[in-house]
Amino acid sequence: MQTIPNLERHPEAPAATTRSVPRSVPGLVALEGGRVQRGVLRGHLGPAEGDLIFTTAATGWGEILTDPSYAGQIVVLTHPMAGNYRIAPGELESRTVHARGLVCTRLVTPPNGPGSTLEEMLIEARIPALTGIDTRALTLELRRGTRRRAILREANVSDEDAVQEAAATTPWAAVDHVTGAATREPYVVAPTATRIARATLVDYGVKRSLLAALSDRGLEITVLPPDAGADDVASTMPDLVVLSPGPGDPSRMAPQIEVTRRLAADAIAGGPPILGICLGHQLLALAAGAETRRLPVGHHGGNHAVLDVSSGRVDIGAHNHEVAVVDGPALAAAGYEVSHRDLNDATVEGLVHRGGRIASVQFHPEGAPGPIDAARVFDLAVEGARA
Amino acid sequence: MSMPKRVLVIGSGPILIGQAAEFDYAGVQACLALRAEGVETILVNSNPATVMTDPDVGGTVVIGPLTLDFVTRVIAEHRPDALLPTLGGQTGLNLAVALDDAGVLAEYDVRVLGTPLAAVRAAEDRGGFRDLVTGIGEPVPESAVVESLEDGMTFFRHLAAPIVIRPAFTLGGGGGGFAATAAEARTRIAAGLAASPIGQVLVERSLLGWYEIEFEVLRDAADTTIAICGMENLDPMGVHTGDSIVVAPIQTLPDPVVQRLRRCALKIVRSLKLEGGCNVQLSVAPDGSDYRVIEVNPRVSRSSALASKATGYPIARIAALIALGRRLHEMPNPATGGNSAAFEPAVDYVVVKLPRWPFDKFPAADRSLGVQMKATGEAMAIDREFGPALLKAIRSLEPRGRGWLWEDPAWNLEHRPPDDVRAFLSASDTRLWRIVGLLRHGWADAAAISAATGIAPWFSERIEELVRAEEQVVGSPLLDAKLAGFGDADIATLSGAPWAAVRRARVRSGIHPAYRRVDTCAGEFPAETPYFYSSYADPEVAPPADRQSVIVVGSGPIRIGQGIEFDYCSVRAAWAVREMGLDAVVVNNNPETVSTDYDACTRLYFEPLDTESVLDIIDHERALTGTPPVVVLTFGGQTAIDLAKDLAYADVPIAGLSAEAIEITEDRERFAALLDELGIEGPRGSLAGDRDGLHAAISGLGGLPVIVRPSWVIGGRGIAVLRTDEDVRDYLATDVGWPLRVDELVEGIELDVDAISDGSDWAVPGILEQIDPPGIHSGDSVAVLPPQRVGRAVQELAAAAAGKIAMALGLRGVLNVQMIATDDRIVVIEANPRASRTVPIVAKATGLDVVAIAVRCALGSSLAEAGMAPGLAADGPRVAVKAPIGSLWRLPGVSADLGPEMRSTGEVLGLADTADEATDLARRAVAAHAG
């Protein structure tokens, strides 16, 4: 197994982008059963299909596009000015762009300097950006929460045909997005602070920032691929198990749910404690017999507040999830309490198991992009790992 | 903590540079929020031209000097059990600290709500603040707190780098400065020590060229801390943020840097244990690698008003509720009505704020910008992208020929580049236009602009983009120019067509702006905020309105001669319209004000106050309501009145006022003829078309002294009293606006009469007597109501003259007439068919809602229906004395001599049973702000 001492040279980190010549053609975005908006296709000029989701983050395009949780999705930016600054390698969350496309009002060519432009990054990753779009109008349409499947493509087609094409695309929830987003081979991330414990992270599509948040707290992290079994996890002798974020609908991940059930049972019985983040949190809930559901409007941005139910503390957090855990009797029956709630729509944003050996959050305490006000989630987990 | 019962709120006093309408906005929001919670408020302020000092807002209102002994008396009399000190700007905060120091709060058992005074002291005391910030591991610029010149110079020599001098406990950076050489350092440190009330200055390393970022932060007692808005100053460090172009949200910094700065701001606010709103100013190196904490204002401020308007999040209202002990997450979301006020607004547009400087009135003033604020006001604009927002902000400054396309001929940019680009682009009120000029004529590119100014390249490139777009305007589709953000007037100038032709072509092609909602959440949740901005984008579905709308046109940025009094009038007008069961629509662009609070009206349009924007809004309102809206121009000062001609030309119904009436009052010849017709005496005089004409006119009047006035004036611009031949020579050497009306200087007592007419009768609620002799601008004169040196009989004559003029002009609404009373007669000098700066004073002194009465009349009610008896009202029980207050001493190069050119920025009122007492109160109120 390879050990990576320095996250900046993580094998997942992309090579320096080559400068490509930007081109553009007339393009469009078509939403299933909805209307068509025409603009200019930039970045990679090929078509894209996927669920349209909007993020309210005004900065952090590098982080967003390379966040594996956006796999299978076309990201609509509500803030009209995109690409204002050059993206540094340290802002990338994985080795490749996972979002399938970008829709924005204005794709700015940033001033000269180090780092690559958003457009260069898109060309390199062969991902299209549709610009010149009234993203507020599109957002208000997406807010209805009924239609999401969409295509981006060249504009040489009628509105009707484009809408039909959108309706014919494969639903996001029907596809396995995890395999393509997670590591295939195990690897180890060395702690960047004095080593205090060992964590094993099951990777469903982890972000660099999450690994950094853990390794900065003195954890040596063994990263296992998403098909790792409970025994594989146990064989790494972890002080803490981390179930990572990742893309897609967790309810279709039966094998991972089963593995999670075993890990949870272990933890409850005194085995290594578990921290679940985002998809990991959803898997813990499913393993406990609870349900998850697709939100009418997913949370994507850095401005929602989350209430820590037991302490009363409120933190602004980075959110990126289409699916949420349903707050039902199954949770309590399995010994879980809701530890965090979204203050906007009361979504379950965290769970804690009675015995205190399992905790999970739906939001992203690692930020990237967005605030890390609730990073003490990691501190608590590290404390648990040392105990 | 128990809920307080009676809360004392301290206002900020008169408008000064650095302390403007933002505190009326904050005070109004706070008082209304407290009273809605069942808490009584006692409001003390010396500034009568404020909405907060109306009893239906402030509760128990005490108008008087903001001095320790006066406020102590208020506390003794009204016995509040709590004090909310963070709403009245630096003035209110300093007073709260003084009350605490003097033991007054302890003696009367008044507890301080919200941010504890210890936190205020920690944030305000430069040395203490530095220790606190470094104590939590955050960086501050290398500095020393000094109380002597020698210590300051020792630090300067040791640092061997440019320094900034910031005096403790002053507002708007008064007495501060930048120094690069030992000689400069010596001068500035000495000046700073003199300016600080505690003789203390902070001398620190200058971060010239770094970028300046501000965060507006709210924290509650449960430690929930949120950043409402991050704002980026386009002008790099070295220019006071009040004089900077400010952009929101932050545009040029990568997310990791934004987050780092945000975390720092939150950490500081948490460590100070502030409960309420707080402004944190940070400086960041251009490459984002390093930053410093610059300052913290533990109170609402100009920046928090801007952040509120930029995001739709009512910071002052929420801060007041936090002070009552409420928690952010337990309060409803103020915009969406959702579950929680604990969220950070997401915006899907770009906001640009431009300062408004008084240099148009004082061309001799030093126009360079530095750490000492010089702007009197500001305009804000919202659009989807930066470029259109910037162009709209320029239009909002009412440039009068100095729009985007303006260049000073003296720059001579058509023919040659400036010798020294860096010097040419040094920070000044015209820097933006100089940049545009250089780019337009090809003397520099964006990179060169940034190299010379330190402005982030992203901004220079956007401005360059606008210049390239300007080149494309002629010959391209009109829609492209509109999408780029160019106003009809600029397009007209570029294409050599009249603006009306551009508008006609635009309307014919169906090119209209859409109105977008400011909703705090970038469309994520349904929101009902009635707050809109225009953009050339798809129309947004708005719920149709089924009531007649009345559009109240506001008064734009605060400037000398057109201040907060017109915001008072606009707000009261909107409220009166709403009470009549009609939709009150407000158009304005001043982010400081109450009128741009979407709670103050049925619909708010944050837009330039030019013909284009107002006509577009009228069209939109007509489409929305199915009825042509009525437009009210009489409460927005000269800004609104100046629209009358164009609106009349476009067949828009103006409430109670005809363009003809405006023209008669503004054309001095026609006005003189009207007075003749009415048998009212006007000053003898004639018109002079040129230099010889002026000499002839003077001899025709029997010689000097005379008073000269160009037509179409605001705040006395270009008006002068000529007493000697030298005065005449000097005046002719200026940029004279011919033709001039040359009048005899009538000696007597000047009266300011506000008349209200319903079209068939008139009423005068009160008359102000100017204490200073004619020739001093009435805005600069001490005035008393009711008149003390003019008998009732002459007052009746004066009122009747004003009433007759109103009737003759066919006005319904309010009219201001200035006249001079002698022993037994009156001479009418001028009339303005609109509310004037005296309206709030008359309202406060008489207790009459003068604006509501005028609005009702303008919209068709009779005086009786509006609740006003005809004729001159009987004197009330109290005497009011108004005194002007200036802050132009801050502006090097501006003379302190008073004359027909107005110099005051604000005013105070003394209100008492006798004239002597009222005068004494006014004098003390002025003294409280002197120095």
Chai-1 contact restraints between the chains, C-beta under 6 A:
chainA,res_idxA,chainB,res_idxB,connection_type,confidence,min_distance_angstrom,max_distance_angstrom,comment,restraint_id
A,T56,B,A346,contact,1.0,0.0,6.0,A-B,restraint_1
A,T56,B,A522,contact,1.0,0.0,6.0,A-B,restraint_2
A,T56,B,E524,contact,1.0,0.0,6.0,A-B,restraint_3
A,A58,B,P249,contact,1.0,0.0,6.0,A-B,restraint_4
A,T59,B,D255,contact,1.0,0.0,6.0,A-B,restraint_5
A,T59,B,V258,contact,1.0,0.0,6.0,A-B,restraint_6
A,G60,B,D255,contact,1.0,0.0,6.0,A-B,restraint_7
A,T78,B,D348,contact,1.0,0.0,6.0,A-B,restraint_8
A,T78,B,A522,contact,1.0,0.0,6.0,A-B,restraint_9
A,H79,B,D348,contact,1.0,0.0,6.0,A-B,restraint_10
A,P80,B,R384,contact,1.0,0.0,6.0,A-B,restraint_11
A,P80,B,E385,contact,1.0,0.0,6.0,A-B,restraint_12
A,N84,B,Q251,contact,1.0,0.0,6.0,A-B,restraint_13
A,N84,B,T252,contact,1.0,0.0,6.0,A-B,restraint_14
A,N84,B,W458,contact,1.0,0.0,6.0,A-B,restraint_15
A,Y85,B,P254,contact,1.0,0.0,6.0,A-B,restraint_16
A,R106,B,E385,contact,1.0,0.0,6.0,A-B,restraint_17
A,P111,B,P457,contact,1.0,0.0,6.0,A-B,restraint_18
A,P111,B,W458,contact,1.0,0.0,6.0,A-B,restraint_19
A,D134,B,A537,contact,1.0,0.0,6.0,A-B,restraint_20
A,D134,B,D538,contact,1.0,0.0,6.0,A-B,restraint_21
A,R136,B,D348,contact,1.0,0.0,6.0,A-B,restraint_22
A,R136,B,G523,contact,1.0,0.0,6.0,A-B,restraint_23
A,A137,B,D538,contact,1.0,0.0,6.0,A-B,restraint_24
A,T139,B,G523,contact,1.0,0.0,6.0,A-B,restraint_25
A,L140,B,G523,contact,1.0,0.0,6.0,A-B,restraint_26
A,N303,B,F343,contact,1.0,0.0,6.0,A-B,restraint_27
A,N303,B,E344,contact,1.0,0.0,6.0,A-B,restraint_28
A,N303,B,A346,contact,1.0,0.0,6.0,A-B,restraint_29
A,A305,B,A342,contact,1.0,0.0,6.0,A-B,restraint_30
A,A305,B,F343,contact,1.0,0.0,6.0,A-B,restraint_31
A,L307,B,H329,contact,1.0,0.0,6.0,A-B,restraint_32
A,V314,B,T224,contact,1.0,0.0,6.0,A-B,restraint_33
A,V314,B,H329,contact,1.0,0.0,6.0,A-B,restraint_34
A,V314,B,A342,contact,1.0,0.0,6.0,A-B,restraint_35
A,I316,B,I226,contact,1.0,0.0,6.0,A-B,restraint_36
A,I316,B,E344,contact,1.0,0.0,6.0,A-B,restraint_37
A,L343,B,H329,contact,1.0,0.0,6.0,A-B,restraint_38
A,L343,B,N339,contact,1.0,0.0,6.0,A-B,restraint_39
A,L343,B,S340,contact,1.0,0.0,6.0,A-B,restraint_40
A,L343,B,A342,contact,1.0,0.0,6.0,A-B,restraint_41
A,N344,B,G338,contact,1.0,0.0,6.0,A-B,restraint_42
A,P369,B,D255,contact,1.0,0.0,6.0,A-B,restraint_43
